[in-house]
Amino acid sequence: MQWDHAEGDWVETGVQLVIRKPDLDPVLLSEAMQVPPTSLSIPDADTRRAGLPQEGVWALAVHKRLPGGVNEQFQQLLEQIEPHSSGIDYLTAQGYEVSISVTGFVGNGSTFSMTSDVVSRLAALNVPLVVSPSTSDR
């Protein structure tokens, strides 16, 4: 007997632009990006004393389910950040760590795909792409 098994696409996916720096300046980020973040974390003196993460994080995420999956999520993110690519370049020059990430739940053989247009647009930003699959015990 032969078993052929193929998983489908990644599920519960999300894509996001992530900007990090220990001394993150939210005013500078607002000026550079001109789009509000979906999340912002700035460590204060109490969290630093408690030994918690000391990095400021600004993120703009697209998590909603879309018919085009990850590719369409990237399209929506790119529509928001491409007009501000010079701001991304400026922040990088100021020592900010900038990346774009994709996350989701996967099984054996799970995939996601991106059109060549999305790949080209991501490459033009000159920002690292971080792929973070999450596995579960099924």
VMD Tcl script that draws the C-alpha trace (Angstrom):
set ca {
  {0.00 0.00 0.00}
  {1.30 3.46 -0.85}
  {0.40 6.62 0.99}
  {0.65 9.93 -0.78}
  {0.24 12.88 1.50}
  {0.49 16.53 0.63}
  {-0.23 19.42 2.92}
  {-1.84 22.59 1.72}
  {-0.82 26.16 2.20}
  {0.41 27.66 5.44}
  {-2.46 28.66 7.71}
  {-3.03 31.55 10.14}
  {-0.37 33.50 8.30}
  {0.78 37.03 8.86}
  {3.35 39.34 7.35}
  {4.89 42.35 8.99}
  {7.49 45.06 8.77}
  {9.50 45.02 12.00}
  {11.79 47.84 13.12}
  {13.97 47.33 16.22}
  {16.45 49.33 18.24}
  {17.27 49.46 21.96}
  {16.72 53.24 22.05}
  {13.84 53.28 19.58}
  {12.47 56.77 19.04}
  {8.72 56.58 18.25}
  {8.65 60.21 17.07}
  {11.43 59.58 14.56}
  {9.63 56.43 13.37}
  {6.36 58.34 12.94}
  {8.14 60.96 10.85}
  {10.04 58.42 8.76}
  {7.23 55.92 8.16}
  {4.15 58.18 8.19}
  {1.95 55.16 8.90}
  {0.85 54.09 12.39}
  {2.20 50.79 13.71}
  {-0.07 47.88 14.59}
  {2.14 47.35 17.65}
  {4.77 49.35 19.49}
  {6.89 48.29 22.43}
  {9.27 50.66 24.16}
  {11.09 49.35 27.21}
  {11.03 51.62 30.23}
  {13.34 51.83 33.22}
  {11.31 49.24 35.15}
  {11.52 46.60 32.41}
  {15.25 47.24 32.04}
  {15.78 46.71 35.78}
  {13.65 43.53 35.68}
  {15.90 42.07 32.98}
  {13.12 41.95 30.38}
  {13.85 42.53 26.68}
  {15.54 45.87 26.26}
  {14.73 46.39 22.63}
  {12.15 48.77 21.27}
  {9.99 47.23 18.55}
  {7.75 48.98 16.02}
  {5.69 46.68 13.78}
  {3.18 47.03 10.97}
  {1.35 43.74 10.42}
  {-1.19 42.25 8.03}
  {-2.81 39.20 9.65}
  {-6.25 39.07 8.12}
  {-7.20 36.05 6.03}
  {-7.19 36.93 2.37}
  {-8.17 34.82 -0.64}
  {-4.66 35.21 -2.11}
  {-3.00 34.00 1.09}
  {0.51 35.14 1.95}
  {1.01 36.73 -1.46}
  {-1.99 39.01 -0.97}
  {-0.89 39.82 2.58}
  {2.48 40.92 1.20}
  {0.71 43.03 -1.43}
  {-1.26 44.85 1.27}
  {1.85 45.42 3.39}
  {3.82 46.66 0.40}
  {1.05 49.12 -0.52}
  {1.49 50.66 2.93}
  {5.29 50.76 3.11}
  {6.58 51.27 -0.44}
  {5.68 54.98 -0.46}
  {7.96 55.33 2.58}
  {10.97 53.37 1.31}
  {13.21 56.42 1.77}
  {12.14 56.43 5.44}
  {13.15 52.78 5.72}
  {16.55 53.62 4.20}
  {16.93 56.53 6.64}
  {16.10 54.37 9.65}
  {18.56 51.71 8.54}
  {21.26 54.41 8.24}
  {20.37 55.50 11.80}
  {21.14 52.02 13.15}
  {17.64 50.57 13.22}
  {17.28 46.87 12.41}
  {14.58 46.56 9.75}
  {13.11 43.28 8.48}
  {10.00 41.87 6.89}
  {8.69 38.62 8.31}
  {6.17 35.98 7.37}
  {4.76 33.64 10.01}
  {2.25 30.83 9.94}
  {1.42 27.29 10.95}
  {2.77 24.52 8.77}
  {2.65 20.78 8.40}
  {4.82 18.40 6.41}
  {4.94 19.63 2.86}
  {3.17 22.94 3.52}
  {4.04 25.77 1.18}
  {3.28 29.36 0.40}
  {3.94 31.11 -2.85}
  {4.66 34.64 -3.97}
  {4.31 36.10 -7.43}
  {7.40 37.44 -9.16}
  {5.95 40.94 -8.81}
  {5.81 40.63 -5.01}
  {9.32 39.14 -4.90}
  {10.65 42.04 -7.01}
  {8.93 44.63 -4.86}
  {10.28 43.05 -1.66}
  {13.79 42.90 -3.14}
  {13.62 46.58 -4.12}
  {13.20 47.51 -0.45}
  {16.57 45.89 0.33}
  {15.26 44.59 3.66}
  {15.87 41.05 4.96}
  {12.96 38.60 4.70}
  {12.54 36.39 7.76}
  {10.47 33.22 7.33}
  {9.21 31.78 10.63}
  {7.14 28.62 10.33}
  {5.39 27.32 13.40}
  {4.88 23.60 13.68}
  {2.34 21.87 15.85}
  {2.06 18.33 17.09}
  {-0.80 17.00 15.00}
}
mol new
graphics top color blue
foreach p $ca { graphics top sphere $p radius 0.5 }
foreach p [lrange $ca 0 end-1] q [lrange $ca 1 end] { graphics top cylinder $p $q radius 0.2 }
display resetview
